[in-house]
Amino acid sequence: MPSEHIQWFPGHMAKTRRLITENLKNVHIIIEVLDARIPVSSRNPELRKMTGDKPTILLLNKASLADPQKSKVFMKHYTDAHTVCILCDCVTGEGLNKLPEAIRTVLKDRVERYEEKGQSGRHLRAMVVGVPNVGKSTLINRMSGGIKAKAENRPGVTRNKQWVSTKIGIDLLDMPGVLWPKFEDQTIGENLAVTGAIRDDILDIEHLALKLVNRLRELYPRELATRFKLNDSDNWQELTDAQLITLIGKKRGCLIPGGIVDNERVSNLLIDEFRGGKIGRLTIDRLPAPKKEEAAVEAKEPVADAPKEEPHAEL
């Protein structure tokens, strides 16, 4: 029976962690794909430990489904001396035109060394990582101009690494999606589950829908009311989360004989409409706290210089 406690770390993910560590020496840069709707929850903390000071580009994917104003805040938050952040949509290709130039800019010293050696056509190599179902394979297919990686709208499709060449002088190493063994905060697990990064068949969908409704009525009450035709006369703001789901079920006709609301059906409807962007462009992660540098500027305190990156061995 599905549990309300969310955790998913099948054996192939432990293998993926080993693959990432073993193949770091074969790449020049990391491309980590995040879900722009949950830019905090979809960033695997163990990846940062595994990749160390390897230059990184963060792609906030599925931007067309996310709150555009919050996406700008997260982009600024994630950009630092070692990391470039790009807002994109791997399905439509929006924003991906910035990626090749960003890679060459980050690896400017390496590109110049290649040119000095008469190797201006030498390919750069990038490892593509991220949580399951975040759009890694869709990114690779878009960049390669063909269907080179199997992509489906469900987690756990890619199980093995594969190299894919592109026409822009960058080879991409596609890694399977990987989570981490334990979510210290269940909100992270809930956010990953509601966006489709965890297999639905291990989830308590009705419990997950309760969590989603709770999050939406707090962060996006207007969008929630508009999509499900919630009126002041319904007094929906006074209802519990469970009562609100029942009301939505009645309004959408999710009923079984006797006029009783089918909780499983309305729960699936809520989650599907969120995932499809039908409720609106929503970001359900909390906005990040100001960086220490920004806080220091506001307090008129000096900010320490960012640490210099150690040179990598020539690949």
Long-range contacts (C-beta under 8 A, 24 or more apart in sequence): 2-201, 2-202, 2-203, 2-204, 2-205, 3-202, 3-204, 4-204, 4-207, 5-186, 5-189, 6-183, 6-186, 6-189, 6-190, 6-192, 6-193, 6-198, 6-203, 7-182, 7-183, 7-189, 8-179, 8-198, 8-199, 8-202, 9-179, 9-180, 9-181, 9-182, 10-156, 12-156, 12-159, 12-176, 13-176, 13-177, 13-178, 13-179, 16-175, 16-176, 16-177, 16-178, 17-46, 17-50, 17-178, 19-161, 19-175, 19-176, 20-47, 20-50, 20-51, 20-127, 20-129, 20-175, 20-178, 21-50, 23-127, 23-161, 23-173, 23-175, 24-50, 24-51, 24-52, 24-54, 24-127, 25-313, 25-315, 26-125, 26-173, 26-315, 27-54, 27-125, 27-126, 27-127, 27-173, 27-315, 28-55, 28-107, 28-110, 28-124, 28-125, 28-126, 28-312, 28-315, 29-54, 29-55, 29-56, 29-57, 29-103, 29-106, 29-107, 29-124, 29-125, 29-126, 29-127, 30-54, 30-55, 30-56, 30-57, 30-126, 30-127, 30-129, 31-56, 31-57, 31-59, 31-99, 31-103, 31-126, 31-127, 31-128, 31-129, 31-139, 31-172, 32-56, 32-57, 32-58, 32-59, 32-129, 32-130, 33-59, 33-61, 33-90, 33-128, 33-129, 33-130, 33-134, 33-135, 33-136, 33-139, 34-58, 34-59, 34-60, 34-61, 34-130, 34-134, 35-60, 35-61, 35-62, 35-131, 35-134, 35-135, 35-195, 35-197, 36-60, 36-61, 36-62, 36-63, 36-65, 36-66, 36-71, 36-74, 36-87, 36-283, 37-62, 37-65, 37-66, 37-195, 37-282, 37-283, 37-284, 37-285, 38-191, 38-192, 38-195, 38-283, 38-284, 38-285, 39-71, 39-74, 39-78, 39-283, 39-285, 40-74, 40-188, 40-285, 40-286, 40-288, 41-187, 41-188, 41-191, 41-192, 41-285, 42-130, 42-131, 42-134, 42-191, 42-192, 42-195, 42-197, 44-129, 44-130, 44-131, 44-178, 44-179, 44-180, 45-180, 46-178, 46-180, 47-129, 47-178, 51-129, 53-82, 53-309, 53-310, 54-312, 55-82, 55-83, 55-106, 55-107, 55-309, 56-82, 56-83, 56-84, 57-83, 57-84, 57-85, 57-86, 57-99, 57-102, 57-103, 57-106, 57-126, 58-83, 58-84, 58-85, 58-86, 59-85, 59-86, 59-88, 59-90, 59-99, 59-139, 60-85, 60-86, 60-87, 60-88, 61-88, 61-89, 61-90, 61-134, 61-135, 61-139, 62-89, 62-90, 62-134, 62-135, 63-87, 63-88, 63-89, 63-94, 63-95, 64-89, 64-91, 64-92, 64-94, 64-277, 64-281, 65-277, 65-281, 65-282, 66-281, 66-282, 66-283, 67-281, 67-282, 67-283, 68-281, 70-283, 70-287, 71-283, 73-287, 73-288, 74-283, 74-285, 74-287, 74-288, 77-288, 77-291, 80-306, 81-306, 81-307, 81-309, 82-306, 82-309, 90-135, 90-138, 90-139, 90-142, 91-135, 91-138, 91-142, 93-142, 96-139, 96-142, 96-143, 99-143, 100-168, 100-169, 100-170, 103-170, 113-314, 121-169, 122-169, 123-165, 123-169, 123-170, 123-171, 124-169, 124-170, 124-171, 125-170, 125-171, 125-172, 125-173, 125-315, 126-170, 126-171, 126-172, 126-173, 127-172, 127-173, 127-175, 128-172, 128-173, 128-174, 128-175, 129-175, 129-178, 130-177, 130-178, 131-177, 131-178, 131-179, 131-192, 131-197, 132-156, 132-176, 132-177, 132-178, 132-179, 132-197, 132-198, 133-157, 133-177, 133-195, 133-196, 133-197, 134-177, 134-197, 136-174, 136-175, 136-177, 137-174, 140-164, 140-172, 140-174, 143-168, 143-170, 143-172, 144-172, 149-174, 153-196, 154-196, 154-199, 155-196, 155-197, 155-198, 155-199, 156-199, 191-284, 191-285, 194-271, 194-274, 194-275, 194-284, 195-275, 196-275, 205-264, 205-267, 205-268, 205-271, 206-263, 206-264, 206-267, 208-267, 208-271, 209-245, 209-266, 209-267, 209-268, 209-270, 209-271, 210-241, 210-242, 210-245, 212-270, 212-271, 212-274, 213-241, 213-244, 213-245, 213-248, 213-270, 214-241, 215-284, 216-274, 216-279, 216-282, 216-284, 217-241, 217-244, 219-282, 219-284, 220-279, 220-280, 220-282, 223-279, 223-280, 223-282, 224-279, 226-280, 227-273, 227-278, 227-279, 227-280, 228-252, 245-270
